[in-house]
Amino acid sequence: MKPIILLFTLVIIVSSCQKSSTGGGSVPVAASTLLNYSYGADPLQKMDIYLPEGRSTATTKLLIMVHGGAWTQGDKSEFTPYVDTLKRRLPGYAIININYRLATGTINFFPTQEQDMKAAVDLIYSKRAEWLISDKFVLLGGSAGGHLVALQAYKYSSPSIKAVIDYFGPTELVDMYNNPPTPLIPILLTQILGGTPATKASLYQSSSPLNFVTAQSAPTLIFHGGTDIVVSPSQSVLLKTKLTTMGVVNQYYFYPTEPHGFTAATMTDTFDKIGTFLTAYVN
């Protein structure tokens, strides 16, 4: 009898293992939200992390969002209302929404914001195994955030960024200074960078995403409004032209009547285009 009992027990164990390995008896990884997760010592160096159910290091792509505000104001909460919409449109994606230190006129001059962006991305990359996400990172930013995501993606080769989504971000700061849509822009840039293109030439050059576009740059989706009086549409045209010249996949959508900040209907249209773009170019 004992050999028969042992054989029966072995059959049950093997059957259970087979069920688990095929997912029949497995429990999916639960969704998880981590709010105000620190990536640095400053209170502004925080990010909100939204990890989907059933994620894995092999399949779960990541969308990182960066707010605007002329590098001097704004907060990640501005993008919070879009998190659920993006979850529905990008099923299976993890989403991270970050803050960064803001320039005040006396501290946090550029490249502080660039350095924060790099620090956040590097920390996220190091946490892939813990958070069960892949290395397929997509960056999305609006205005100053668009500038920061483009600078991160084009300037730094590691980690490699798979796509950039740029909402009306500055791309070439010398041109932005010399051809401003409003006289306030040169004043702002002088404050943020601590000088003019004549006195801070190297910093203006190193802070302009356009200068780092190569043939290996990430596919880029660009949105801009025709009545924008903060960042001229010419900034996006410069980027599109450079990307096209270098043979980089890009799409540029121009909304003639939109200001600096889109209406709800236009945002819906951009979300549709984001879904199509990422499906095509982030695999």
C-alpha positions in Angstrom: 0.0 0.0 0.0 2.8 2.4 0.8 4.2 2.5 -2.7 0.7 3.3 -4.1 0.1 6.1 -1.5 3.5 7.6 -2.3 2.7 7.4 -6.1 -0.7 9.1 -5.6 0.9 11.9 -3.5 3.5 12.5 -6.1 0.9 12.7 -8.9 -1.0 15.4 -6.8 2.2 17.4 -6.2 3.2 17.3 -9.9 -0.4 18.3 -11.0 -0.4 21.2 -8.6 3.0 22.5 -9.9 1.8 22.3 -13.4 -1.3 24.3 -12.6 0.7 27.0 -10.9 3.3 27.3 -13.7 0.5 27.8 -16.3 -1.2 30.4 -14.2 -4.2 28.3 -13.4 -3.5 28.3 -9.7 -1.5 31.5 -9.5 -2.5 34.8 -7.9 -1.7 37.9 -10.1 0.5 40.6 -8.6 -1.8 43.2 -7.1 -1.9 46.8 -8.2 0.0 49.2 -6.0 0.1 53.0 -5.5 3.0 54.8 -3.8 2.4 58.5 -3.2 5.1 61.1 -2.5 7.9 58.6 -2.8 11.2 60.4 -2.3 14.0 60.3 -4.8 16.1 62.9 -3.0 16.4 64.8 0.3 14.5 68.0 -0.8 10.7 68.0 0.0 10.1 68.7 -3.7 12.0 65.6 -4.9 8.9 63.4 -4.7 7.0 61.2 -7.2 3.7 59.4 -7.3 3.9 55.8 -8.5 1.0 53.8 -10.0 1.8 50.1 -10.6 -0.7 48.0 -12.5 -2.0 44.5 -11.6 -0.2 41.6 -13.1 2.9 43.5 -13.9 6.3 42.0 -14.7 9.8 43.0 -15.6 9.3 41.5 -19.0 6.1 43.2 -20.1 5.2 46.3 -18.1 6.1 49.5 -19.8 6.4 52.8 -17.9 5.1 56.3 -18.6 6.8 59.1 -16.6 5.0 62.4 -16.5 6.6 65.8 -15.8 4.6 69.0 -15.1 5.3 72.5 -16.4 5.3 75.9 -14.8 8.3 77.8 -16.3 10.6 75.8 -14.0 9.5 78.1 -11.2 6.1 76.8 -10.2 3.7 74.0 -10.8 3.2 70.6 -9.2 2.7 66.9 -10.2 -0.9 67.3 -9.0 -1.6 69.0 -12.3 -1.3 65.7 -14.1 -3.1 63.6 -11.4 -6.5 64.1 -13.1 -5.1 62.4 -16.2 -3.8 59.3 -14.5 -7.0 57.2 -14.7 -7.5 58.2 -18.3 -4.0 57.1 -19.2 -4.5 53.9 -17.3 -7.5 53.1 -19.4 -5.8 54.1 -22.7 -2.5 52.4 -21.9 -3.5 49.2 -20.1 -0.6 47.4 -18.5 1.5 50.5 -18.3 3.0 51.7 -15.0 2.7 55.5 -14.5 5.0 57.7 -12.5 4.3 61.4 -11.9 7.2 63.4 -10.6 8.0 66.8 -9.0 11.3 68.6 -9.1 13.0 71.5 -7.3 11.7 74.8 -8.5 13.8 77.9 -9.3 13.0 80.7 -7.0 15.3 83.5 -8.2 17.8 82.9 -5.4 18.2 79.1 -5.5 17.7 76.1 -7.8 19.0 77.8 -10.9 19.4 75.6 -14.0 20.6 72.8 -14.3 18.9 71.9 -11.0 15.7 70.7 -12.7 17.7 68.7 -15.3 19.6 67.0 -12.5 16.4 66.2 -10.6 14.9 64.6 -13.8 18.1 62.5 -14.2 18.1 61.5 -10.5 14.4 60.4 -10.7 14.9 58.4 -13.9 18.0 56.7 -12.5 16.3 55.7 -9.3 13.3 54.4 -11.1 15.6 52.3 -13.4 17.3 50.9 -10.3 14.0 49.8 -8.9 12.8 47.8 -11.9 13.1 44.4 -10.2 11.5 45.6 -7.0 8.6 47.3 -8.7 8.2 44.7 -11.4 8.5 47.0 -14.4 10.5 46.7 -17.6 13.2 49.0 -19.1 10.8 50.4 -21.7 10.5 54.0 -20.4 8.3 56.6 -22.1 8.6 60.3 -21.0 5.8 62.8 -21.2 6.0 66.5 -20.3 4.2 69.8 -20.7 5.8 73.1 -21.3 8.9 73.2 -18.9 8.2 69.5 -18.4 8.3 68.9 -22.1 11.7 70.6 -22.1 12.9 68.4 -19.3 11.8 65.1 -20.8 13.3 65.9 -24.2 16.6 66.9 -22.6 16.7 63.7 -20.5 15.8 61.5 -23.5 18.2 63.1 -26.1 21.1 64.1 -23.8 21.6 60.9 -21.8 22.2 57.5 -23.3 21.4 55.5 -20.1 18.8 54.5 -19.4 17.6 54.4 -23.0 14.2 56.2 -23.5 11.8 54.5 -25.9 9.6 57.5 -26.7 9.1 61.2 -25.9 5.8 63.0 -25.7 6.3 66.7 -25.8 3.5 69.2 -25.1 4.7 72.6 -26.3 8.1 72.4 -24.6 11.0 74.8 -25.2 13.7 73.1 -27.3 16.3 75.7 -28.2 16.9 78.3 -25.5 19.0 80.8 -27.4 16.3 81.0 -30.1 13.7 81.3 -27.4 15.6 84.2 -25.8 16.2 86.0 -29.1 12.7 85.4 -30.6 10.3 85.5 -27.7 6.5 85.5 -28.1 6.5 87.9 -25.2 9.1 90.3 -23.7 8.8 88.4 -20.4 10.5 85.3 -21.8 14.1 86.7 -21.9 13.7 88.0 -18.4 12.6 84.5 -17.2 15.4 82.7 -19.0 17.9 85.2 -17.5 16.7 84.4 -14.1 16.5 80.6 -14.6 20.0 80.3 -16.2 21.7 83.1 -14.3 22.5 85.2 -17.4 21.9 85.7 -21.1 23.1 83.7 -24.1 26.1 86.0 -24.2 27.2 85.6 -20.6 26.1 81.9 -20.2 26.6 80.5 -23.6 27.7 77.1 -22.5 24.7 76.6 -20.2 22.2 77.7 -22.8 23.8 75.2 -25.2 23.9 72.3 -22.7 20.3 73.0 -21.6 18.7 72.9 -25.1 17.3 69.5 -26.1 17.7 70.3 -29.8 21.5 70.2 -29.5 21.5 66.6 -28.4 19.3 65.0 -31.1 21.0 62.2 -33.0 20.0 59.5 -35.4 19.6 57.2 -32.3 17.2 59.5 -30.5 13.8 58.2 -29.3 10.7 58.4 -31.4 9.0 61.7 -30.5 5.4 62.9 -30.5 5.0 66.7 -30.4 1.9 68.9 -29.7 1.6 72.7 -30.0 -1.0 75.4 -30.1 -1.1 78.2 -32.6 -2.0 80.9 -30.1 0.7 80.0 -27.6 2.2 83.2 -26.2 4.6 81.5 -23.8 6.4 79.0 -26.0 6.4 79.9 -29.6 5.3 77.1 -32.0 8.6 77.7 -33.8 10.3 75.8 -30.9 8.4 72.6 -31.8 9.0 73.2 -35.5 12.8 73.4 -34.8 12.6 70.1 -33.0 10.5 68.4 -35.7 12.9 69.6 -38.4 16.0 68.4 -36.5 14.4 65.0 -35.8 13.4 64.6 -39.4 16.9 65.6 -40.7 18.4 63.0 -38.4 16.0 60.3 -39.5 14.2 60.0 -36.2 10.6 58.9 -36.1 8.4 61.9 -35.2 4.9 63.3 -35.4 4.0 66.9 -35.0 0.4 68.0 -34.4 -0.4 71.7 -34.6 -3.7 73.0 -33.2 -4.2 76.5 -34.7 -6.6 77.9 -32.1 -5.1 76.4 -29.0 -3.2 78.5 -26.4 -0.4 77.4 -24.0 -2.5 74.7 -22.3 -5.1 72.7 -24.2 -8.9 72.5 -24.0 -10.5 69.2 -22.8 -11.5 68.2 -26.3 -7.9 68.8 -27.6 -6.5 66.8 -24.7 -8.8 63.9 -25.6 -7.5 64.1 -29.2 -3.9 64.1 -28.0 -4.5 61.1 -25.7 -5.9 59.2 -28.8 -2.8 60.0 -30.7 -0.5 59.0 -27.8 -2.1 55.6 -27.7 -1.7 55.0 -31.4 1.9 56.3 -31.3 3.0 54.2 -28.4 1.4 51.1 -29.9 3.3 51.6 -33.1 6.7 52.5 -31.7 7.1 51.1 -28.2 7.2 47.3 -28.4 
